[in-house]
Amino acid sequence: MTLRRLSLFLQHLVVPVALLLAFGLWSAQAEDFFFPPLTEIVRVFADNWLFDRVGSDLVPSVLRLLAGYSISIVGGVTFGVLFGMSRILRTAFDPVVQFLRALPAPALIPFAMLVFGTDNSSKVFIIVLGTMWPILLNTLDGVRGVEEEQLDMARAYRIPTSARLRHIILPAASPRIFAGMRTSLGIGIILMVVSEMVASRDGIGYFVLQSQRSFEIPAMWGGVILLGLLGLTLSWIFVRVEDRVLRWHRGANGLLPESAQKPKNPKNPGGAARKNVPEVNDA
């Protein structure tokens, strides 16, 4: 199993390493002002993001993203469950949801600045405005996709609504909820950067824009690389959490690796036919 994991890890590194080598060789002899040598980008990246700007730019950006993303999860799941369980609410609020979902979140940055000012509140508002809808709509579809037989059985046994929601509806809808959350994570990173490029005093987006304006091209590319690494790290963490939370779902659908699937009978692995079972002869 260790060799297999090592092999998969190396396979993930093949293309990124090849691209870095290709860009490094090309940039070393290109002598292009807008594409500095990779060694220079790495040096400036280390100077900025290993020590100096972690607290002043990286931490504020991550906190804004996590705040907006957390609010979107709570709001999206809550309203998605309500709309999914109530046809009246779903029908009444559908025009409003579709209208707000169609609005580009960056277009409301001036409005956010007028209402919330230029501090963190306006940036969190923009992140929430763009990331809530995939979670809400996926939650709604997941709730509506619960098998009607399960709900009828719960009603027949007079199971309370809270228990029905906790033990039937949310588990059944959780794969769709996590799909919406994963989509919203990428949108949140984009909106974090965009919101920090307008009337901001810190953050990764602010740093990238200021580096471009002052023609510090290696620093600008270093900020872009940091955004990619941040997205990669958050995506990796999200996948690990999703795998753990939805392990039951993957196991039920046969999506777990064979080593993770425990046979029901340790003495009879693989579900082989039982021995010494008497045959029934037709009369």
N, C-alpha and C positions, 0 to 999 in steps of 0.2 A: 504493500500500500504506500510506503514511503517513496519508493521508486516511481510509482505512478504519479504521485503528487509532484515530485521533482520534475518529471517529464512534462506535466501540464504547465508547471510554472515556467519552464524553459520555453515551451511553445508560446506562451503569452509574451515572452520577451523578444522573440525572434524579430518580428516586424518593427517594434519600436526601436530596438537597437540598430537594426539595419537602416531605418530612416535617419536616426541620429548620426550614424557614421557617414551616410551619404550627404547630409546637410553639412556636417563638419568638414568633410573633404572639399565640398563645393565652396562653402563660405570662406575657407582659409585662403583660397586663391581668387575669389570673386572680386575683392576690393570694391564692394558696393556699400555705400554709406547706409542704406536702409536695411541691409542684411549683413551685420557685423559677424566676425568669426564666432563660431560656437564657443570657443574657449573664453572669449571676452564676455559673452553673454553669461556663461557659467560663473565667471569670476564676479561679475557685478551682481548676479543673483545671490551668490553666497554672501557678499558684503551687505546686501539689503535685507534679505529675508531669513538669514540664519541668526542675526543679532539685532540690527538697528530697528527695523520696521515691523517686527512681529507684534509688539504691543500697540504701536501707534496706528497701524493700518490693517494688519491681518486679523487681529482679535476683534476690532469693531465690526468688520465685514462679516465674520462668522457669527457673531452674536446677533446682528440684524437678520441674517439669513435664518438662523435657528428660531428666532422669535417669530418672524413672519410665517415660517413653515409650520411651526407648532400651532399657531392660531389657525392656519388653514386646515390642518388635520382635524382639530377639534370642531371648527365650524363646518367643514365639508362633510365629515362623518355624521355630525348631529343633524344637519339639515337634509343630508341625503337619506338618512334613516326615516326622518319625519315625512319627507316627500314620497319615499318608497312605500311606506306603510299606509299613507292616506291619499286616496285618489283625489279628494277635494282639494287638499293643500297642493298636490302636484299640479292639478289643472289650474288653480288660481295663480300660483307663482311661476308657472312655466314661461309666460312672456317676459317677466322681469328677469328670470335667470338667463334666458336666451339673449336678452338685450345686454345685460352686464357681461356675459361671457364673450360677446362679440366685441366689446370695447377693448382696444389695445391699452394695456396698463400704462406704458410710457406716455400715452397721450394725456393721462390724468396727473402727470407730475406737476404741472403748474397749479392745478386745483389742490393737490396735496400740500404744496408749499404754502398756498394761501391759508389753508385750514389748519395745518399742523406745524407750519414753520419749516425751517431748514434742518431741524435736528433729526434724531433717529426715528421719530414717530412717522414722519412723512415717508421715509424709506421703507419702514416696516409695512405701512399701509399699501404701498405700491407692490411689495412682494406678496402680501395677502391677496390683493385684488387680482393678481395674475395666477396664483397657485391654487386658489380654492376650488376653481371650477372643475378641473380634472378629477379631484378627489370627490367632490359632491356628485358629479354625474356618474362616476364609476360606482360609488356607494349606492346611488339610487338604482342603477341597473342591477347591482348585486342583490339588493333587497327584493326587487321585483322578480328576480330569477330564483328565489327560494321555492322549492317544490311545494305545491299546494297541498299535497297529501300530508306532509309534515305539519303544516299549519292547521289543517283540519283535525289531525290527531291531537295536537296540543289543545285546540279548542274543545274537543270532545272530552278530554281529561281535565278541562278547566284549569290549565296551567296559567298562572298569572302572566300578564303582558311583560313584566320586567324579566321574569325567568325565560319566557319565550324569546325575548330579544337577546338575552345573554347566552343562551344555550343552543338556539336554533338559527336565528336570523343573522346575527353578527358572524358566527363561525362560517355559515354558508356564503355570506357576502365577502368575507375577508380576502379571498384571492383577488376579487375585482377592486377592493379597497386598496390593497397594496399596489396593484397595477397603476391606479390613479396617483398614489403617493410617489411612486417612482418617476412618473411623468412630471409631476409637479416639482420634484427636486431639481431637475435640470432647468425648468423654467425659473425657479427661484434664484438659481445662480446667475442667470442672465439678467433678471430684474435687479438683483443686488448690484451688479456692475453698472447697469444703466442708471439706476437711482443715485449712485455715488458720483456719477459724472456731471451732475447738475447741482450747483450750489452746495457743494460738500467741502468739508475740511479734512477728511481722512477717509480711509478705506482703499481697497485694491483698485477699484474703478477710478477713484480720484488720483491715485498714484500713476496709473497707466496714462491717463489723460494729461497730467502735468508733465510726465516724462516726454510725451509726444510733443507738447507745446514748447518745451525747452530743448528739443532735439537731442535728448538723451536716449538714443535708440536702443543701446544694450539694456538699459534699465527698463524701457518699455517692453521689450521682448521678455525680460525677466518677469515682469508682472503678468504677462500673458501666459507664460509657462506656469507660474504659480496658480493661476486660475484653473488651468488644466489639471494640475496636480491636486488642487482642492476638490474639483469635481470628481476626479478618479477616486480619491480617498473616501469622500462621502458616499459615492456609489458603492464602493466595496463594503463599507460599514452597513449600508442599507441592505445589500444582498445577504450579508451574514445574518442580520436581524430577521429578514424575510424568510430565509431558509429555516431558521430556528422556530419562528412563530407558525409557519405553514408546513412544518414537517409532517404533520398528520395528513394534510391535504396531498402532499406529494407521495406519501406512502400509500394512501388510498387509491391513487391513480397510477401506481407503479413507476413513479418518477425518481425514486431514491436509487442510489447505486446498490448493487447486489450486496456489498459488504455491510451496508447500513440496514438491510432488511433482515430481521430476525425471523427464522422459521418458527412456525407455531409449535412444532414438535421437535425438540432438539435431537431426539433419537431418530427422527424421520425427516432430515433436511430436504428442502426442495419440493416438498409436497408429494413425495412418491407414494404409490399405492400401498396401503397397509397389507401386511402379510397375515396369514392365518385367518383370513376372513372367510367364513363358511359360505359356499356357493348355494344359491337358492335354485333348486331344480324345478322346472315347470312341471306341473302335474299332468 
